Amino acid sequence: MELKHHLLTKKSGMKPGKWSYVKKELQRNKYVYIMLIPVVLFYLIFSYGPMYGLLMAFQKSYSPIKGIMAGQWIGFDNFKMFFESYYFWRIIKNTLILSFYSIIFGFPAPIILALLLNEVRNKWFKSTIQTVSYMPHFISVVVVVGMLKTFSALDGGLFNVVRSFFDLQPVMFLAEKDMFRPLYILSNIWQGAGWASIIFLAALSGIDPQLYEAAKIDGAGRWKQLLNITLPGIMPTVVVMLILRLGAVMNSDFQKILLMQTAPTYETSDVISTFVYRSGVLEGNYTYSTAIGLINGVINFSLLLLANSISKKVNSTSLW
C-alpha cells in the first residue's frame, strides 16, 4: 500500500503531505462537499455543457437531426458576415449607448439611495422607505412594461394627462424613437435601485462607528463625515460592483427591450440581444446568431479583464 501510495503521489507530482491534507479536509468537511455537488453539477450541465454549441459559430448551417459535428465548417465567414452587415454599427451603437446610460445614471442611483437611508435616524421611517423601494424589484418585467404602456396611452395615460396641463399634444411615447432610452433607463432605476442598494447598505453597516465619533469630536459635520469616512468605507464595494457592471456592457435587458420595442423605435432600441433573437429564433439562422453571441461574450470578458486590471493598479481593489 505504501509503494502504491508513493507511486500515485510521484505520478501526480503532489507531495505525500498534501495527499494527507486533502484526505483530512474531505473527511472533516465531507457534508459541505456533498452539498457542493449539486451546485457543481448545475454549472457543468447548464453553463459549461452548452459551450459545446459554440462550434456552430464556425459552421454554415445546423441540423438538429444530424447534430453539431455534421455541419459544414466555414471558418470565420459568419463573423465576417456580421461585421459587414448593414445593421452592425446600429446595434453596436445602441447596445453601448444603453449600457453606458445605465452606468452613468443607473449605477449611482442605489449608492445615493443607500447614503440617504444611512442618514435617516427614525428607524420606522427608514424601514418603511426600504420596504417600499424594494417592492418594484419583485414586479415582473412584463407587468412593468404593461404599466409603461398604460401610463403612455394616448387616451387617459398619465404621461399625456400631465402634458395636457401644459397645453401639449398627446404623444405615443413607446412609438417615439427618442423616448425609448429615457423610458428604459428610468424604469430600470425605479425597479432596481432599491434592491441594489442592499449591498451598499451592508457595506455602510460595516464601517466602524468610532470613526464617526472621532470625526464629531474633531468638529467634522455630516458632509465631511460623508466625504472622509462613508465614501472611502464603501469604495471597495463600489469598485467591485462597477467592475462587474463593466463586464456586462454588451448585455442589455433583452426581455424588457423586446417587450418595449416597436417598429418605429428600432433605430434606437435594436441591440445585440434582440438582433440575435430575430436571427436565431425567428429566422432560424442558428450558426449566424451563435457567432454574434460569441463575439458579444468575448467583448464582455475582455472588458471585465481590462476593468479588473486597471482597478488593481489604480486602487488595489479587484475581483482577483
Secondary structure, DSSP 8 states (H G I E B T S, - for coil): -HHHHHHHHHHHT--HHHHHHHHHHHHHTHHHHHHHHHHHHHHIIIIIGGGGGGGGGGBS--BTTTBGGGS-B-TTHHHHHHHT-TTHHHHHHHHHHHHHHIIIIISHHHHHHHHHHHH---HHHHHHHHHHHHGGGGS-HHHHHHHHHHHT-TTT-HHHHHHHHTT-----GGG-HHHHHHHHHHHHHHHHHHHHHHHHHHHHHTS-HHHHHHHHHTT--HHHHIIIIIHHHHHHHHHHHHHHHHTTTT---HHHHHHH--GGGHHHH--HHHHHHIIIIIS--HHHHHHHHHHHHHHHHHHHHHHHHHHHHHHS----
